[in-house]
């Protein structure tokens, strides 16, 4: 799919998932998954289990290291705590793991309390069994910062690339220090920080903007996309707009996280607060709230709307033996190449009869449940 079509593809698959997998936390978006959990604690536990499972499945050894990309910030702290527990309980070892951190400030000592060297040491590395020589963090005090960035890329390449890169997403969609406007093909480089970033990060520098470094070293978007697998963590309502733009709109250099729509194996894991602006879940949320409030008229109205949407957009396909063609010219060409898969519908996606039947079955059950709820309230 083109990048323009990709956002629409994401949007509709997520919409389908609200009907088909309403009670499941995982929504499949082509190769990308969006995992929605109740709160930060559950999100952190999922992320830690995800990392642990990838390392264990890889079965690293002294001749075959697992390479792990890591972030800083408040979002991954819960994940780090649980990974530490796994290590202390003998459920996971980092003895044959090499880590590569995303970024570091330029011009502050490694032992500065706000440096990412300090952050990683105090919050993670000193608590696990990783050898210091296997920890790779950019040196913001290198004599030649550009050369330092080049060498970092070479180290990643020499290690065989990153197997799993874990990252956080900022409220403006940034990942690492790849702020809005960053090239989606960028590599590890020196970045001059935006004023908004400096102000936001001043909380780590006694709220004194003058103490915040104006430059940082960061992996590029292209560096991240080269990883075998991506896990992005998004928590809180302040990140809701970023998540919406990352998964429901097209790929844009103004929303760095949206670039991972292009990755063949990316997972976004978030808590419920971060989903507040997702269009794909809005109908579900409104219906749930209406049912809980006991507003029968509102519930009836919403059920009517859902039925109309289902019948108009999806259920017609269930009556035929072949997928119904409702696609743009580009969509038609794509379907011709792969007629058995979910392709384009209304210019963006096409449902197979089996999928349409699954939606029909799920909707019927949902309507029955809602009607029973209404009868109990009368």
C-alpha positions as CSV (number, residue, x, y, z in Angstrom):
1,X,0.0,0.0,0.0
2,X,1.1,3.6,-0.5
3,X,1.7,5.7,2.6
4,X,-1.6,7.6,1.9
5,X,-3.6,4.4,1.7
6,X,-1.8,2.9,4.7
7,X,-3.5,5.3,7.2
8,X,-6.9,4.4,5.8
9,X,-6.1,0.7,5.9
10,X,-5.2,1.1,9.6
11,X,-8.3,3.0,10.3
12,X,-10.7,0.5,8.8
13,X,-9.0,-2.6,10.2
14,X,-9.2,-1.0,13.7
15,X,-12.9,-0.2,13.1
16,X,-13.6,-3.8,12.1
17,X,-11.7,-4.9,15.3
18,X,-14.1,-3.0,17.5
19,X,-16.9,-5.2,16.2
20,X,-15.1,-8.5,15.8
21,X,-12.7,-8.5,18.8
22,X,-14.4,-6.1,21.2
23,X,-13.3,-8.1,24.3
24,X,-9.7,-8.7,23.2
25,X,-6.9,-6.3,24.0
26,X,-5.1,-7.0,20.7
27,X,-6.2,-5.3,17.4
28,X,-4.4,-6.5,14.3
29,X,-3.4,-3.8,11.9
30,X,-2.0,-5.6,8.8
31,X,1.6,-6.4,10.1
32,X,1.2,-3.9,13.1
33,X,-0.6,-4.7,16.3
34,X,-2.3,-2.3,18.7
35,X,-2.5,-3.7,22.2
36,X,-5.0,-1.9,24.4
37,X,-4.8,-2.6,28.1
38,X,-6.7,-1.2,31.1
39,X,-3.9,0.8,32.8
40,X,-0.2,1.6,33.0
41,X,0.5,-1.4,35.3
42,X,-1.0,-3.9,32.8
43,X,0.8,-2.1,29.9
44,X,4.1,-2.4,31.7
45,X,3.6,-6.1,32.5
46,X,2.7,-6.8,28.9
47,X,5.8,-5.0,27.6
48,X,8.1,-6.8,30.1
49,X,6.6,-10.2,29.1
50,X,7.0,-9.3,25.5
51,X,10.7,-8.5,25.9
52,X,11.3,-11.6,28.0
53,X,9.6,-13.9,25.5
54,X,11.6,-12.5,22.6
55,X,14.9,-13.1,24.5
56,X,14.0,-16.6,25.7
57,X,12.8,-17.6,22.2
58,X,16.0,-16.3,20.7
59,X,18.0,-18.5,23.2
60,X,21.1,-16.3,23.2
61,X,24.6,-17.6,23.9
62,X,28.2,-16.4,24.1
63,X,28.3,-16.9,20.3
64,X,24.9,-15.5,19.5
65,X,23.8,-12.3,21.4
66,X,20.3,-10.9,21.5
67,X,20.4,-7.2,20.6
68,X,17.9,-5.0,22.4
69,X,17.2,-1.3,21.7
70,X,16.0,0.6,24.8
71,X,14.4,4.0,25.7
72,X,14.5,6.3,28.7
73,X,11.8,8.4,30.2
74,X,9.0,7.7,32.6
75,X,6.9,5.4,30.4
76,X,9.3,2.4,30.3
77,X,10.0,2.5,34.1
78,X,7.3,0.0,34.9
79,X,8.6,-2.4,32.3
80,X,12.1,-2.1,33.6
81,X,11.0,-2.9,37.2
82,X,9.3,-6.1,36.0
83,X,12.3,-7.1,33.9
84,X,14.5,-6.6,37.0
85,X,12.1,-8.9,38.9
86,X,12.4,-11.5,36.2
87,X,16.2,-11.3,36.3
88,X,16.3,-11.6,40.1
89,X,13.9,-14.5,40.2
90,X,15.9,-16.4,37.7
91,X,13.3,-16.2,34.9
92,X,15.5,-14.1,32.6
93,X,19.2,-13.4,32.1
94,X,20.9,-10.5,30.3
95,X,24.2,-12.2,30.2
96,X,24.1,-12.7,26.5
97,X,22.2,-9.5,25.6
98,X,23.6,-6.4,24.0
99,X,21.7,-3.2,24.5
100,X,21.7,0.0,22.4
101,X,20.0,3.1,23.9
102,X,18.1,5.5,21.7
103,X,19.6,8.8,22.7
104,X,21.7,11.0,25.0
105,X,22.1,14.7,25.7
106,X,25.1,16.5,24.3
107,X,27.4,18.3,26.7
108,X,26.5,17.0,30.1
109,X,28.6,14.5,32.2
110,X,27.6,10.8,32.1
111,X,27.2,11.0,35.9
112,X,24.8,14.0,35.7
113,X,21.5,13.0,37.3
114,X,19.6,13.9,34.2
115,X,21.9,12.1,31.7
116,X,20.6,9.0,30.1
117,X,23.7,7.1,31.2
118,X,22.6,7.8,34.8
119,X,19.0,7.0,34.1
120,X,19.7,3.6,32.7
121,X,22.3,2.7,35.3
122,X,20.1,3.6,38.3
123,X,16.8,2.3,36.9
124,X,17.9,-0.8,35.1
125,X,21.5,-1.9,34.4
126,X,22.8,-2.0,38.0
127,X,19.9,-4.3,38.9
128,X,20.5,-7.0,36.2
129,X,23.2,-9.4,35.1
130,X,24.4,-7.5,32.0
131,X,28.1,-7.0,31.4
132,X,29.0,-3.3,31.1
133,X,30.8,-4.0,27.8
134,X,27.5,-5.1,26.3
135,X,25.8,-1.7,27.1
136,X,25.9,0.8,24.3
137,X,24.9,4.4,25.0
138,X,25.8,7.4,22.8
139,X,28.5,9.6,24.3
140,X,27.3,13.2,24.4
141,X,30.8,14.4,25.4
142,X,32.7,12.8,22.5
143,X,35.3,15.1,20.9
144,X,33.6,14.6,17.5
145,X,29.8,14.1,18.0
146,X,29.2,13.3,14.3
147,X,31.8,10.6,14.4
148,X,30.3,9.2,17.6
149,X,27.0,8.9,15.7
150,X,28.7,7.1,12.8
151,X,30.4,4.7,15.1
152,X,27.2,3.9,16.9
153,X,25.6,2.9,13.6
154,X,28.6,0.7,12.9
155,X,28.3,-0.9,16.3
156,X,24.7,-1.8,15.6
157,X,25.7,-3.2,12.3
158,X,28.5,-5.2,13.8
159,X,26.2,-6.7,16.3
160,X,23.9,-8.0,13.6
161,X,21.3,-5.2,13.8
162,X,18.7,-4.7,16.5
163,X,16.4,-7.7,17.1
164,X,13.9,-5.7,19.2
165,X,13.8,-1.9,19.6
166,X,11.6,-0.7,22.5
167,X,10.6,2.9,22.4
168,X,8.3,5.5,24.0
169,X,6.2,8.0,22.1
170,X,5.9,11.7,23.1
171,X,2.8,13.8,23.1
172,X,3.9,15.2,19.7
173,X,4.5,11.8,18.3
174,X,8.3,11.9,18.7
175,X,10.3,8.8,19.2
176,X,13.8,9.2,20.7
177,X,14.8,12.8,19.8
178,X,13.2,12.4,16.3
179,X,10.9,15.4,16.7
180,X,8.2,16.5,14.3
181,X,9.7,17.2,10.9
182,X,12.4,14.6,11.2
183,X,13.3,12.7,8.1
184,X,11.8,9.2,8.0
185,X,15.1,8.0,6.4
186,X,17.3,9.6,9.1
187,X,20.2,7.8,10.8
188,X,21.9,8.4,14.1
189,X,22.9,12.0,14.3
190,X,23.2,15.2,16.3
191,X,19.9,17.1,16.8
192,X,19.2,20.6,17.9
193,X,16.3,20.4,20.2
194,X,13.0,22.2,19.7
195,X,12.1,24.8,22.2
196,X,9.0,22.8,23.2
197,X,11.2,19.8,24.0
198,X,13.6,21.9,26.1
199,X,10.7,23.3,28.1
200,X,9.1,19.9,28.5
201,X,12.4,18.4,29.7
202,X,13.2,21.2,32.1
203,X,11.4,19.2,34.7
204,X,14.5,16.9,34.9
205,X,16.7,20.0,35.4
206,X,15.1,21.6,38.4
207,X,12.6,23.3,36.1
208,X,15.4,25.6,34.9
209,X,15.3,25.9,31.1
210,X,18.8,27.4,31.0
211,X,20.2,24.1,32.3
212,X,18.6,21.9,29.6
213,X,21.1,21.0,26.8
214,X,20.1,22.4,23.4
215,X,21.5,19.4,21.5
216,X,21.2,15.7,21.7
217,X,22.5,12.6,19.9
218,X,19.7,10.3,18.7
219,X,19.1,7.2,16.6
220,X,17.3,8.1,13.4
221,X,13.9,7.0,12.2
222,X,15.6,4.9,9.5
223,X,17.8,3.3,12.3
224,X,14.6,2.3,14.1
225,X,12.9,1.0,11.0
226,X,15.9,-1.3,10.4
227,X,15.2,-3.2,13.6
228,X,13.7,-6.7,13.2
229,X,10.9,-5.8,15.5
230,X,9.5,-2.7,17.2
231,X,7.6,-2.3,20.5
232,X,6.3,1.2,21.2
233,X,4.8,2.1,24.6
234,X,2.1,4.8,24.9
235,X,0.5,5.8,28.2
236,X,-1.9,8.4,29.4
237,X,-4.4,10.8,27.9
238,X,-1.7,13.3,27.0
239,X,-0.5,10.8,24.4
240,X,-4.0,10.2,22.9
241,X,-3.6,12.6,20.0
242,X,-0.2,11.1,19.2
243,X,-1.6,7.6,19.1
244,X,-4.4,8.6,16.9
245,X,-2.0,10.2,14.4
246,X,0.4,7.3,14.6
247,X,-2.1,4.6,13.7
248,X,-5.2,6.2,12.1
249,X,-3.8,8.7,9.8
250,X,-1.3,8.3,7.0
251,X,2.5,8.2,7.4
252,X,3.8,11.7,8.0
253,X,7.2,13.1,9.0
254,X,5.3,15.5,11.3
255,X,4.2,12.5,13.4
256,X,7.3,10.3,13.7
257,X,5.5,7.4,15.3
258,X,3.4,7.1,12.2
259,X,6.5,5.8,10.4
260,X,6.0,2.4,12.0
261,X,3.0,1.8,9.9
262,X,5.6,0.9,7.3
263,X,7.4,-1.6,9.6
264,X,6.7,-5.3,8.9
265,X,6.6,-6.2,12.6
266,X,5.6,-3.4,14.9
267,X,3.5,-3.5,18.1
268,X,2.0,-0.4,19.8
269,X,1.0,-1.2,23.4
270,X,-1.0,1.4,25.3
271,X,-3.3,1.9,28.3
272,X,-7.0,2.8,27.9
273,X,-6.4,6.6,28.5
274,X,-4.1,6.8,25.5
275,X,-7.0,5.6,23.2
276,X,-9.3,8.5,23.9
277,X,-9.0,9.9,20.4
278,X,-9.0,6.7,18.4
279,X,-12.0,6.8,16.0
280,X,-12.0,3.1,15.8
281,X,-13.0,2.7,19.4
282,X,-15.3,5.7,19.7
283,X,-18.6,3.9,18.9
284,X,-17.8,1.2,21.4
285,X,-16.9,3.6,24.2
286,X,-20.0,5.8,23.6
287,X,-22.3,2.7,23.6
288,X,-20.7,1.3,26.8
289,X,-21.2,4.7,28.5
290,X,-24.8,5.0,27.4
291,X,-25.6,1.5,28.6
292,X,-24.0,2.1,32.0
293,X,-25.9,5.4,32.3
294,X,-29.2,3.7,31.7
295,X,-30.2,6.2,29.0
296,X,-32.5,3.9,26.9
297,X,-33.2,6.4,24.1
298,X,-29.5,7.0,23.6
299,X,-28.7,3.3,23.6
300,X,-31.5,2.6,21.1
301,X,-30.2,5.4,18.9
302,X,-26.6,4.1,19.0
303,X,-27.7,0.6,18.3
304,X,-29.6,1.8,15.3
305,X,-26.5,3.6,14.1
306,X,-24.3,0.6,14.5
307,X,-26.8,-1.6,12.7
308,X,-26.9,0.8,9.8
309,X,-23.1,1.0,9.6
310,X,-22.8,-2.8,9.7
311,X,-25.5,-3.4,7.1
312,X,-24.3,-0.7,4.7
313,X,-20.6,-1.3,5.0
314,X,-20.1,-4.9,5.9
315,X,-23.0,-7.3,5.8
316,X,-23.7,-7.2,2.0
317,X,-20.6,-9.3,1.5
318,X,-21.9,-12.1,3.7
319,X,-24.7,-12.8,1.1
320,X,-22.3,-13.6,-1.7
321,X,-19.9,-16.4,-2.5
322,X,-17.2,-14.0,-3.6
323,X,-15.8,-10.8,-2.1
324,X,-17.9,-7.7,-3.0
325,X,-15.8,-5.3,-5.1
326,X,-16.0,-1.8,-3.6
327,X,-12.6,-0.4,-4.4
328,X,-10.7,2.4,-6.1
329,X,-8.8,1.6,-9.3
330,X,-5.6,1.0,-7.2
331,X,-7.6,-1.2,-4.8
332,X,-9.0,-3.3,-7.7
333,X,-5.5,-3.9,-8.9
334,X,-4.4,-5.0,-5.5
335,X,-7.3,-7.4,-5.1
336,X,-6.6,-8.9,-8.5
337,X,-3.1,-9.8,-7.3
338,X,-4.3,-11.3,-4.0
339,X,-8.0,-12.0,-4.1
340,X,-8.1,-14.3,-1.0
341,X,-6.9,-11.7,1.5
342,X,-8.4,-8.6,3.1
343,X,-7.6,-5.9,0.7
344,X,-9.4,-2.7,-0.2
345,X,-12.9,-1.6,0.7
346,X,-14.4,1.8,-0.2
347,X,-11.0,2.5,-1.7
348,X,-9.2,1.1,1.3
349,X,-10.2,-2.4,2.2
350,X,-12.2,-5.4,0.9
351,X,-13.8,-8.0,3.2
352,X,-14.0,-11.6,2.3
353,X,-17.3,-13.4,2.9
354,X,-15.9,-15.3,5.9
355,X,-14.9,-12.0,7.5
356,X,-18.3,-10.4,6.8
357,X,-20.1,-13.4,8.3
358,X,-17.9,-13.2,11.4
359,X,-18.9,-9.5,11.8
360,X,-22.6,-10.3,11.2
361,X,-22.5,-13.1,13.9
362,X,-20.7,-10.8,16.4
363,X,-23.1,-7.9,15.8
364,X,-26.2,-10.0,16.2
365,X,-24.8,-11.1,19.6
366,X,-24.0,-7.6,20.6
367,X,-27.5,-6.4,19.7
368,X,-29.1,-9.2,21.7
369,X,-27.0,-8.3,24.7
370,X,-27.9,-4.6,24.5
371,X,-31.6,-5.4,24.1
372,X,-31.5,-7.6,27.2
373,X,-29.8,-4.8,29.1
374,X,-32.6,-2.4,28.0
375,X,-35.4,-4.8,29.1
376,X,-33.8,-5.2,32.5
377,X,-33.9,-1.4,33.0
378,X,-37.6,-1.0,32.1
